[in-house]
Amino acid sequence: MLNIVLFGPPGAGKGTQSSKLIVKYNLVHLSTGDIFRANIKGETELGVLAKSYMDKGQLVPDEVTISMLQSEVLKTPNAKGFIFDGFPRTHAQAEALDKFLYSISTEISLMLALEVEEDELRKRLLLRGKDSGRADDVNPEIIQKRIDVYNAETFPVKDFYQAQNKYKGVNGVGEVDAIFHSLCEEIEVAIG
Ligand code: B4P
């Protein structure tokens, strides 16, 4: 299986690149942000809970996010592999993902990190906020909160994968297709 963690700060292009990678490598896309947003739209219990955190730019609690992610993986037992987009976002999520994948006889192949500086992130998210309808994209303070949470809680997850020799950083600034090409190059190296 090819299991990729697509990593990066809010607005780095994870969703954008995931949609291209799943087509090329025939993978299942699991975006925790998208799953939460679908639950918010459907007004499920999970959606109501997730909204109370997401609207403030905070992370949804680990227990909720981990069990949701696990049940999503189990929905496609014959998948060739997964792109984990926006997960793991904390050290606890990374450890839980490793344990869970081991329990189903697979593992993370590599973490691809999109590197984008903060000014560019703020610009992209505010631009998307103009027509995305996403409450977390319209307010500069909420955007800053998400970036701060990323720096404090999510960025260190990089060390977890670096220690396993699975971390690859890619420049996330430039044309979408050029970035996609760089990501594919790293994947080709990883799969041999
Ligand atoms: P996400 O949905 O993951 O949102 P995000 O971090 O903003 O990334 P997204 O994928 O949407 O943006 P992208 O970079 O593709 O998370 C939202 C919230 O959900 C979190 O704040 C948290 O509350 C909660 N959550 C999700 N996962 C969680 C977890 N594991 N644990 C706890 N809580 C969790 O794109 C951004 C914009 O940039 C787009 O408009 C795009 O068009 C543009 N763009 C992309 N590439 C570009 C390029 N090369 N040049 C210019 N613009 C580009």
Residues whose N, C-alpha, C, O or C-beta is under 5 A from the ligand:
A	BS01	B4P	P9 P10 G11 A12 G13 K14 G15 T16 T32 G33 D34 Y53 M54 G57 Q58 L59 V60 T65 D85 G86 F87 P88 R89 R124 R128 R146 G172 G174 E175 V176
